[in-house]
Amino acid sequence: MDRFILIIVCLHIFTATVGNAQDRITTLSLDEAVALATRENFTLRAAQFEYQATRANEVTAGLIPNPSFSYLGEQLNEPSLPTASGSGQQYTVTIGQTFETGGKRQRRLDSARAATLVAGHTLTGVEQQVLFQVKKSFTEVLTAKAALELAEQNLKTIGEIERIQSLRVAKGDLSELELLRIQVQQYSFQRDAADARQAIQAAKNSLRTFAGPDRIADEYDVTGKLDFRDFSFNKPDLYSLARANRPDIRTAEAALEKARADINLAKANAWWDLTPLVEYRRDGRFNTVGAGISFPIRVFDRNQGEILRTSSEARSVEATYQGTVAQALSEVDTALAAMLTERQKVTALRDNYLPKAQKAGATVDFAYRRGGASLLDFLDAQRTYRETSLEYVRSLGNYWTTLYQLELAVGGSLIK
């Protein structure tokens, strides 16, 4: 019986493990990666819990003060009833309820809600950073895959040349030294392929970490194409987007609101709170009921220090806000300049230099196969085409990365 139960448990564990493995993602698009990161990223989860913890302070801020209760027993060594030698035991019960004045509860709520607003914009900033890293890593995977495809094409081309020239060497029509030079040239393409494979793995590891390591299989592939799409942006419009959407600017604005709420709270805390009291007293055979009121006499401490502190902090937050706006607009300028530079590189390579390198390479390759060009000319044309093609692929990847960086700088989507 025990063995049977053990077998059932093992089968259950095995089935659950296999099921989890089958549920893991093996193919990922950019939209799927972004959606997955929004749900699964650990850094984003931590920020979400921090937001919830901050929001919980609103509950505390809105609570009414608890009532107070006191019990006092006196002359407990005396008899319970009065005698000729004593008045008997005495008991006093007092219940009080503090009523806050000056709008303290509302001011606390205003401050707590402003803090929640700050935390919400901070959470948005973390989310945008995470999604930028996902898009950047995804682009790096596509770039490395394009570089690998290019290297494999080059290896195939030079491999065909090497096989043809090997036959010519065997017939005595070509020197062995020329064949050796071709074989050495193959190393450049093999190195490009090895570097691309390493870059693919590194970028996939990064993407998997940001998008959700528990949901993506160890061996997976991405779907997408690294192509060129032209975008044009107006700097004033980008400035407007940044002012309206950037989480750090919105956070600074919310911090200003909280600073003002804290000033109002400090002023409200200077008001006197009233505590009405109800008292029941038993003194021997007599029962008495009384009422009263308690309040602090705020002669010396009128919360002057806290009012001064919050006022100074508000001025500091105002200066921080101005600095945040200036820094944000500077980042927009930097990101836009980088994007324009990469766009210029891509268009120049695509429209001018890459077609020329392809044409020169094809012409020299045709001539070399028929003995109309020297080995040095062939190798030089191959090297030029290789370098130009790689530069185009890298510039294309950099162009998309700068586009995503510009989106991050303005705090909103620009690519549709």
Contacts in CASP RR format, 6 or more apart in sequence:
PFRMAT RR
TARGET T0000
AUTHOR 0000-0000-0000
METHOD contacts of the structure
MODEL  1
MDRFILIIVCLHIFTATVGNAQDRITTLSLDEAVALATRENFTLRAAQFE
YQATRANEVTAGLIPNPSFSYLGEQLNEPSLPTASGSGQQYTVTIGQTFE
TGGKRQRRLDSARAATLVAGHTLTGVEQQVLFQVKKSFTEVLTAKAALEL
AEQNLKTIGEIERIQSLRVAKGDLSELELLRIQVQQYSFQRDAADARQAI
QAAKNSLRTFAGPDRIADEYDVTGKLDFRDFSFNKPDLYSLARANRPDIR
TAEAALEKARADINLAKANAWWDLTPLVEYRRDGRFNTVGAGISFPIRVF
DRNQGEILRTSSEARSVEATYQGTVAQALSEVDTALAAMLTERQKVTALR
DNYLPKAQKAGATVDFAYRRGGASLLDFLDAQRTYRETSLEYVRSLGNYW
TTLYQLELAVGGSLIK
21 217 0 8 1.000
24 215 0 8 1.000
24 216 0 8 1.000
24 217 0 8 1.000
25 32 0 8 1.000
25 36 0 8 1.000
25 215 0 8 1.000
25 216 0 8 1.000
25 217 0 8 1.000
25 220 0 8 1.000
26 217 0 8 1.000
26 219 0 8 1.000
26 220 0 8 1.000
26 221 0 8 1.000
27 220 0 8 1.000
27 221 0 8 1.000
27 222 0 8 1.000
27 223 0 8 1.000
28 36 0 8 1.000
28 207 0 8 1.000
28 211 0 8 1.000
28 216 0 8 1.000
28 220 0 8 1.000
28 221 0 8 1.000
28 222 0 8 1.000
28 223 0 8 1.000
29 222 0 8 1.000
29 223 0 8 1.000
29 224 0 8 1.000
30 135 0 8 1.000
30 138 0 8 1.000
30 222 0 8 1.000
30 224 0 8 1.000
33 134 0 8 1.000
33 138 0 8 1.000
33 207 0 8 1.000
33 211 0 8 1.000
33 222 0 8 1.000
34 131 0 8 1.000
34 134 0 8 1.000
34 135 0 8 1.000
36 211 0 8 1.000
36 212 0 8 1.000
36 215 0 8 1.000
36 216 0 8 1.000
37 44 0 8 1.000
37 130 0 8 1.000
37 131 0 8 1.000
37 134 0 8 1.000
37 210 0 8 1.000
37 211 0 8 1.000
37 212 0 8 1.000
38 44 0 8 1.000
38 127 0 8 1.000
38 131 0 8 1.000
40 211 0 8 1.000
40 212 0 8 1.000
40 214 0 8 1.000
40 215 0 8 1.000
41 130 0 8 1.000
41 210 0 8 1.000
41 211 0 8 1.000
41 212 0 8 1.000
42 212 0 8 1.000
43 126 0 8 1.000
43 130 0 8 1.000
44 126 0 8 1.000
44 127 0 8 1.000
44 130 0 8 1.000
47 122 0 8 1.000
47 123 0 8 1.000
47 126 0 8 1.000
47 127 0 8 1.000
48 123 0 8 1.000
50 119 0 8 1.000
50 122 0 8 1.000
50 123 0 8 1.000
51 116 0 8 1.000
51 119 0 8 1.000
51 120 0 8 1.000
51 122 0 8 1.000
51 123 0 8 1.000
54 115 0 8 1.000
54 116 0 8 1.000
54 118 0 8 1.000
54 119 0 8 1.000
54 120 0 8 1.000
55 116 0 8 1.000
55 119 0 8 1.000
57 112 0 8 1.000
57 115 0 8 1.000
57 116 0 8 1.000
58 109 0 8 1.000
58 112 0 8 1.000
58 113 0 8 1.000
58 116 0 8 1.000
60 112 0 8 1.000
61 105 0 8 1.000
61 108 0 8 1.000
61 109 0 8 1.000
61 111 0 8 1.000
61 112 0 8 1.000
62 105 0 8 1.000
62 108 0 8 1.000
62 109 0 8 1.000
62 112 0 8 1.000
64 105 0 8 1.000
65 97 0 8 1.000
65 98 0 8 1.000
65 100 0 8 1.000
67 95 0 8 1.000
67 96 0 8 1.000
67 97 0 8 1.000
67 98 0 8 1.000
68 94 0 8 1.000
68 95 0 8 1.000
68 96 0 8 1.000
68 97 0 8 1.000
68 98 0 8 1.000
68 275 0 8 1.000
69 93 0 8 1.000
69 94 0 8 1.000
69 95 0 8 1.000
69 96 0 8 1.000
70 92 0 8 1.000
70 93 0 8 1.000
70 94 0 8 1.000
71 91 0 8 1.000
71 92 0 8 1.000
71 93 0 8 1.000
71 94 0 8 1.000
72 91 0 8 1.000
72 92 0 8 1.000
72 93 0 8 1.000
72 94 0 8 1.000
73 89 0 8 1.000
73 90 0 8 1.000
73 91 0 8 1.000
73 92 0 8 1.000
74 89 0 8 1.000
74 90 0 8 1.000
74 91 0 8 1.000
74 92 0 8 1.000
75 86 0 8 1.000
75 87 0 8 1.000
75 88 0 8 1.000
75 89 0 8 1.000
75 90 0 8 1.000
76 89 0 8 1.000
78 86 0 8 1.000
78 87 0 8 1.000
78 88 0 8 1.000
78 89 0 8 1.000
79 86 0 8 1.000
79 88 0 8 1.000
79 89 0 8 1.000
80 88 0 8 1.000
80 89 0 8 1.000
80 284 0 8 1.000
81 88 0 8 1.000
81 284 0 8 1.000
81 285 0 8 1.000
82 88 0 8 1.000
82 284 0 8 1.000
82 285 0 8 1.000
87 283 0 8 1.000
87 284 0 8 1.000
88 283 0 8 1.000
88 284 0 8 1.000
89 284 0 8 1.000
90 281 0 8 1.000
90 282 0 8 1.000
90 283 0 8 1.000
90 284 0 8 1.000
91 281 0 8 1.000
91 282 0 8 1.000
92 279 0 8 1.000
92 280 0 8 1.000
92 281 0 8 1.000
92 282 0 8 1.000
93 279 0 8 1.000
93 280 0 8 1.000
93 281 0 8 1.000
94 277 0 8 1.000
94 278 0 8 1.000
94 279 0 8 1.000
94 280 0 8 1.000
95 277 0 8 1.000
95 278 0 8 1.000
95 279 0 8 1.000
96 275 0 8 1.000
96 276 0 8 1.000
96 277 0 8 1.000
96 278 0 8 1.000
97 275 0 8 1.000
97 276 0 8 1.000
98 273 0 8 1.000
98 274 0 8 1.000
98 275 0 8 1.000
99 273 0 8 1.000
99 274 0 8 1.000
99 275 0 8 1.000
99 276 0 8 1.000
100 273 0 8 1.000
101 271 0 8 1.000
101 272 0 8 1.000
101 273 0 8 1.000
101 274 0 8 1.000
102 268 0 8 1.000
102 271 0 8 1.000
103 268 0 8 1.000
103 271 0 8 1.000
104 265 0 8 1.000
104 268 0 8 1.000
104 269 0 8 1.000
104 271 0 8 1.000
104 273 0 8 1.000
107 261 0 8 1.000
107 264 0 8 1.000
107 265 0 8 1.000
107 268 0 8 1.000
108 265 0 8 1.000
110 261 0 8 1.000
110 264 0 8 1.000
110 265 0 8 1.000
111 258 0 8 1.000
111 261 0 8 1.000
111 262 0 8 1.000
111 265 0 8 1.000
113 261 0 8 1.000
114 254 0 8 1.000
114 255 0 8 1.000
114 257 0 8 1.000
114 258 0 8 1.000
114 261 0 8 1.000
115 258 0 8 1.000
117 254 0 8 1.000
117 257 0 8 1.000
117 258 0 8 1.000
118 251 0 8 1.000
118 254 0 8 1.000
118 255 0 8 1.000
118 258 0 8 1.000
120 254 0 8 1.000
121 247 0 8 1.000
121 248 0 8 1.000
121 250 0 8 1.000
121 251 0 8 1.000
121 254 0 8 1.000
122 247 0 8 1.000
122 251 0 8 1.000
124 247 0 8 1.000
124 250 0 8 1.000
125 247 0 8 1.000
125 248 0 8 1.000
125 251 0 8 1.000
128 247 0 8 1.000
128 408 0 8 1.000
128 411 0 8 1.000
128 412 0 8 1.000
129 408 0 8 1.000
130 210 0 8 1.000
132 404 0 8 1.000
132 405 0 8 1.000
132 407 0 8 1.000
132 408 0 8 1.000
133 206 0 8 1.000
133 210 0 8 1.000
134 207 0 8 1.000
134 210 0 8 1.000
134 211 0 8 1.000
135 400 0 8 1.000
135 404 0 8 1.000
136 401 0 8 1.000
136 404 0 8 1.000
137 203 0 8 1.000
137 204 0 8 1.000
137 206 0 8 1.000
137 207 0 8 1.000
137 210 0 8 1.000
138 203 0 8 1.000
138 207 0 8 1.000
138 222 0 8 1.000
139 226 0 8 1.000
139 397 0 8 1.000
139 400 0 8 1.000
139 401 0 8 1.000
139 404 0 8 1.000
140 199 0 8 1.000
140 202 0 8 1.000
140 203 0 8 1.000
140 206 0 8 1.000
140 207 0 8 1.000
140 397 0 8 1.000
140 401 0 8 1.000
141 200 0 8 1.000
141 203 0 8 1.000
141 204 0 8 1.000
141 207 0 8 1.000
141 222 0 8 1.000
142 222 0 8 1.000
142 224 0 8 1.000
142 225 0 8 1.000
142 226 0 8 1.000
142 397 0 8 1.000
143 199 0 8 1.000
143 203 0 8 1.000
143 226 0 8 1.000
143 393 0 8 1.000
143 394 0 8 1.000
143 396 0 8 1.000
143 397 0 8 1.000
144 196 0 8 1.000
144 197 0 8 1.000
144 199 0 8 1.000
144 200 0 8 1.000
144 203 0 8 1.000
145 196 0 8 1.000
145 200 0 8 1.000
145 222 0 8 1.000
145 226 0 8 1.000
146 226 0 8 1.000
146 393 0 8 1.000
146 396 0 8 1.000
147 192 0 8 1.000
147 195 0 8 1.000
147 196 0 8 1.000
147 199 0 8 1.000
147 390 0 8 1.000
147 393 0 8 1.000
147 394 0 8 1.000
148 193 0 8 1.000
148 196 0 8 1.000
148 197 0 8 1.000
148 200 0 8 1.000
150 192 0 8 1.000
150 386 0 8 1.000
150 389 0 8 1.000
150 390 0 8 1.000
150 393 0 8 1.000
151 189 0 8 1.000
151 190 0 8 1.000
151 192 0 8 1.000
151 193 0 8 1.000
151 196 0 8 1.000
152 193 0 8 1.000
154 189 0 8 1.000
154 192 0 8 1.000
154 382 0 8 1.000
154 385 0 8 1.000
154 386 0 8 1.000
155 186 0 8 1.000
155 189 0 8 1.000
155 190 0 8 1.000
155 193 0 8 1.000
157 365 0 8 1.000
157 382 0 8 1.000
158 182 0 8 1.000
158 185 0 8 1.000
158 186 0 8 1.000
158 189 0 8 1.000
158 382 0 8 1.000
159 186 0 8 1.000
161 182 0 8 1.000
161 365 0 8 1.000
161 368 0 8 1.000
161 369 0 8 1.000
161 378 0 8 1.000
162 179 0 8 1.000
162 182 0 8 1.000
162 183 0 8 1.000
162 186 0 8 1.000
164 369 0 8 1.000
165 174 0 8 1.000
165 178 0 8 1.000
165 179 0 8 1.000
165 182 0 8 1.000
166 179 0 8 1.000
168 174 0 8 1.000
169 175 0 8 1.000
169 176 0 8 1.000
169 179 0 8 1.000
178 375 0 8 1.000
181 375 0 8 1.000
181 379 0 8 1.000
182 375 0 8 1.000
182 379 0 8 1.000
185 379 0 8 1.000
185 382 0 8 1.000
185 383 0 8 1.000
188 383 0 8 1.000
188 386 0 8 1.000
189 386 0 8 1.000
192 386 0 8 1.000
192 390 0 8 1.000
204 220 0 8 1.000
204 222 0 8 1.000
207 222 0 8 1.000
208 216 0 8 1.000
208 220 0 8 1.000
226 393 0 8 1.000
226 396 0 8 1.000
226 397 0 8 1.000
226 400 0 8 1.000
227 396 0 8 1.000
228 346 0 8 1.000
228 347 0 8 1.000
228 350 0 8 1.000
228 396 0 8 1.000
228 399 0 8 1.000
229 415 0 8 1.000
230 343 0 8 1.000
230 347 0 8 1.000
231 339 0 8 1.000
231 403 0 8 1.000
231 414 0 8 1.000
231 415 0 8 1.000
233 336 0 8 1.000
233 339 0 8 1.000
233 406 0 8 1.000
233 414 0 8 1.000
235 332 0 8 1.000
235 333 0 8 1.000
235 336 0 8 1.000
238 332 0 8 1.000
238 336 0 8 1.000
238 406 0 8 1.000
238 409 0 8 1.000
238 410 0 8 1.000
239 329 0 8 1.000
239 332 0 8 1.000
241 410 0 8 1.000
241 411 0 8 1.000
241 412 0 8 1.000
242 249 0 8 1.000
242 328 0 8 1.000
242 329 0 8 1.000
242 332 0 8 1.000
242 409 0 8 1.000
242 410 0 8 1.000
242 411 0 8 1.000
243 249 0 8 1.000
243 325 0 8 1.000
243 328 0 8 1.000
245 410 0 8 1.000
245 411 0 8 1.000
245 412 0 8 1.000
246 328 0 8 1.000
246 409 0 8 1.000
246 410 0 8 1.000
246 411 0 8 1.000
247 411 0 8 1.000
248 324 0 8 1.000
248 328 0 8 1.000
249 321 0 8 1.000
249 324 0 8 1.000
249 325 0 8 1.000
249 328 0 8 1.000
251 324 0 8 1.000
252 317 0 8 1.000
252 320 0 8 1.000
252 321 0 8 1.000
252 324 0 8 1.000
252 325 0 8 1.000
253 321 0 8 1.000
255 317 0 8 1.000
255 320 0 8 1.000
255 321 0 8 1.000
256 314 0 8 1.000
256 317 0 8 1.000
256 318 0 8 1.000
256 321 0 8 1.000
258 317 0 8 1.000
259 310 0 8 1.000
259 313 0 8 1.000
259 314 0 8 1.000
259 317 0 8 1.000
259 318 0 8 1.000
260 314 0 8 1.000
262 310 0 8 1.000
262 313 0 8 1.000
262 314 0 8 1.000
263 307 0 8 1.000
263 310 0 8 1.000
263 311 0 8 1.000
263 314 0 8 1.000
265 310 0 8 1.000
266 303 0 8 1.000
266 306 0 8 1.000
266 307 0 8 1.000
266 309 0 8 1.000
266 310 0 8 1.000
267 303 0 8 1.000
267 307 0 8 1.000
269 303 0 8 1.000
269 306 0 8 1.000
270 298 0 8 1.000
270 302 0 8 1.000
270 303 0 8 1.000
270 304 0 8 1.000
270 307 0 8 1.000
272 295 0 8 1.000
272 296 0 8 1.000
272 297 0 8 1.000
272 298 0 8 1.000
273 295 0 8 1.000
273 296 0 8 1.000
274 293 0 8 1.000
274 294 0 8 1.000
274 295 0 8 1.000
275 293 0 8 1.000
275 294 0 8 1.000
275 295 0 8 1.000
276 291 0 8 1.000
276 292 0 8 1.000
276 293 0 8 1.000
277 291 0 8 1.000
277 292 0 8 1.000
277 293 0 8 1.000
277 294 0 8 1.000
278 289 0 8 1.000
278 290 0 8 1.000
278 291 0 8 1.000
278 292 0 8 1.000
279 289 0 8 1.000
279 290 0 8 1.000
279 291 0 8 1.000
279 292 0 8 1.000
280 287 0 8 1.000
280 288 0 8 1.000
280 289 0 8 1.000
280 290 0 8 1.000
281 287 0 8 1.000
281 288 0 8 1.000
281 289 0 8 1.000
281 290 0 8 1.000
282 288 0 8 1.000
328 409 0 8 1.000
331 409 0 8 1.000
332 406 0 8 1.000
332 409 0 8 1.000
332 410 0 8 1.000
334 409 0 8 1.000
335 402 0 8 1.000
335 405 0 8 1.000
335 406 0 8 1.000
335 408 0 8 1.000
335 409 0 8 1.000
336 406 0 8 1.000
336 409 0 8 1.000
338 402 0 8 1.000
338 405 0 8 1.000
338 406 0 8 1.000
339 399 0 8 1.000
339 402 0 8 1.000
339 403 0 8 1.000
339 405 0 8 1.000
339 406 0 8 1.000
341 402 0 8 1.000
342 395 0 8 1.000
342 398 0 8 1.000
342 399 0 8 1.000
342 402 0 8 1.000
343 399 0 8 1.000
345 391 0 8 1.000
345 395 0 8 1.000
345 398 0 8 1.000
345 399 0 8 1.000
346 392 0 8 1.000
346 395 0 8 1.000
346 396 0 8 1.000
346 399 0 8 1.000
349 388 0 8 1.000
349 391 0 8 1.000
349 392 0 8 1.000
349 395 0 8 1.000
350 392 0 8 1.000
353 388 0 8 1.000
354 388 0 8 1.000
354 389 0 8 1.000
354 392 0 8 1.000
357 384 0 8 1.000
357 385 0 8 1.000
357 388 0 8 1.000
357 389 0 8 1.000
358 385 0 8 1.000
360 381 0 8 1.000
360 384 0 8 1.000
360 385 0 8 1.000
361 381 0 8 1.000
361 382 0 8 1.000
361 384 0 8 1.000
361 385 0 8 1.000
363 381 0 8 1.000
364 373 0 8 1.000
364 377 0 8 1.000
364 378 0 8 1.000
364 380 0 8 1.000
364 381 0 8 1.000
364 382 0 8 1.000
365 378 0 8 1.000
365 381 0 8 1.000
365 382 0 8 1.000
367 373 0 8 1.000
367 377 0 8 1.000
368 374 0 8 1.000
368 375 0 8 1.000
368 377 0 8 1.000
368 378 0 8 1.000
403 414 0 8 1.000
403 415 0 8 1.000
404 415 0 8 1.000
406 414 0 8 1.000
407 413 0 8 1.000
407 414 0 8 1.000
407 415 0 8 1.000
END
